[in-house]
């Protein structure tokens, strides 16, 4: 049987007046940093799809595909072991974006209709 896929979906909005700078930083630095975190299989960013964000026209959904549910624990361990790796990009993200609601999503092969 094929393994299910697990996604952690975070919403965020660029801070007022920071939309252009936020998009540029994300393309140049942010995405590569977040993709490099332990247990991240893939990362895609979309416009908000399920209206969990807060600001129209500037809302994003960050779809992290995880290896398993333990990834957030792995992140905590990595942050404690390597604060110099995490501090600058996380501070910059919070300067440019405001995190919103998040949720776990998954798909299971048995639920797919062929």
C-alpha positions as CSV (number, residue, x, y, z in Angstrom):
1,X,0.0,0.0,0.0
2,X,1.2,3.5,-0.8
3,X,2.0,5.8,2.1
4,X,-0.2,8.8,2.8
5,X,1.0,12.3,2.3
6,X,1.0,14.7,5.2
7,X,0.9,18.5,4.8
8,X,1.2,21.3,7.4
9,X,-0.6,24.3,5.9
10,X,0.2,27.7,7.4
11,X,-1.4,30.9,6.4
12,X,0.4,34.2,6.4
13,X,-0.1,37.8,5.2
14,X,2.6,40.2,4.2
15,X,2.7,43.1,6.6
16,X,1.3,46.4,5.4
17,X,3.6,48.1,3.0
18,X,5.9,45.1,2.8
19,X,4.3,43.0,0.0
20,X,7.0,43.6,-2.6
21,X,9.9,43.2,-0.2
22,X,8.3,40.1,1.3
23,X,7.8,38.5,-2.1
24,X,11.4,39.3,-3.1
25,X,12.9,37.9,0.2
26,X,10.8,34.8,-0.1
27,X,12.0,34.0,-3.6
28,X,15.7,34.9,-2.8
29,X,16.1,33.4,0.7
30,X,13.0,32.3,2.5
31,X,11.8,29.4,0.4
32,X,15.3,27.7,0.3
33,X,15.6,28.1,4.1
34,X,12.2,26.6,4.9
35,X,12.7,23.8,2.4
36,X,16.0,22.9,4.1
37,X,14.4,22.3,7.5
38,X,14.5,18.7,8.7
39,X,11.7,16.4,7.5
40,X,10.4,18.8,4.8
41,X,9.8,16.8,1.6
42,X,8.4,19.8,-0.4
43,X,7.1,23.3,0.0
44,X,4.6,25.1,-2.2
45,X,3.1,28.6,-1.7
46,X,-0.4,29.5,-2.9
47,X,-2.9,32.2,-2.6
48,X,-5.3,31.4,0.3
49,X,-7.7,28.6,-0.8
50,X,-9.9,28.0,2.2
51,X,-10.2,31.6,3.6
52,X,-8.3,31.0,6.8
53,X,-6.2,34.1,6.2
54,X,-7.0,37.6,7.4
55,X,-6.1,40.1,4.7
56,X,-7.7,39.9,1.2
57,X,-5.4,39.9,-1.7
58,X,-2.2,39.5,0.4
59,X,-2.8,36.1,2.0
60,X,-0.7,33.1,1.4
61,X,-0.8,29.4,2.2
62,X,2.5,27.6,2.8
63,X,2.0,23.9,2.1
64,X,4.8,22.0,3.9
65,X,4.9,18.3,2.9
66,X,6.2,16.4,5.9
67,X,7.9,13.0,6.3
68,X,5.7,12.3,9.4
69,X,4.1,14.0,12.4
70,X,7.4,14.2,14.3
71,X,8.8,16.9,12.0
72,X,7.8,19.7,14.3
73,X,9.7,18.0,17.1
74,X,12.7,17.7,14.8
75,X,12.4,21.4,14.1
76,X,12.5,22.2,17.8
77,X,15.6,20.0,18.2
78,X,17.3,21.7,15.3
79,X,16.4,25.2,16.6
80,X,18.0,24.4,19.9
81,X,21.1,22.8,18.3
82,X,21.6,25.5,15.7
83,X,20.1,28.9,16.8
84,X,22.4,30.8,14.5
85,X,20.9,29.0,11.5
86,X,17.3,29.7,12.5
87,X,17.4,33.1,14.1
88,X,18.0,35.5,11.2
89,X,15.6,33.9,8.7
90,X,12.8,33.5,11.3
91,X,13.3,37.2,12.4
92,X,13.2,38.4,8.8
93,X,10.0,36.3,8.1
94,X,8.3,37.8,11.1
95,X,9.4,41.3,10.0
96,X,7.8,40.8,6.6
97,X,4.9,38.4,7.3
98,X,2.4,37.8,10.0
99,X,1.6,34.1,10.6
100,X,-2.1,33.2,10.6
101,X,-4.0,30.0,11.3
102,X,-2.6,26.6,10.4
103,X,-3.9,23.1,10.0
104,X,-2.7,19.6,9.1
105,X,-4.0,18.0,5.9
106,X,-3.4,14.7,4.3
107,X,-4.3,12.5,1.5
108,X,-4.6,8.7,1.6
109,X,-4.3,6.6,-1.5
110,X,-7.4,4.6,-0.6
111,X,-9.5,7.7,-0.9
112,X,-8.5,8.5,-4.4
113,X,-10.9,7.6,-7.2
114,X,-9.3,6.3,-10.4
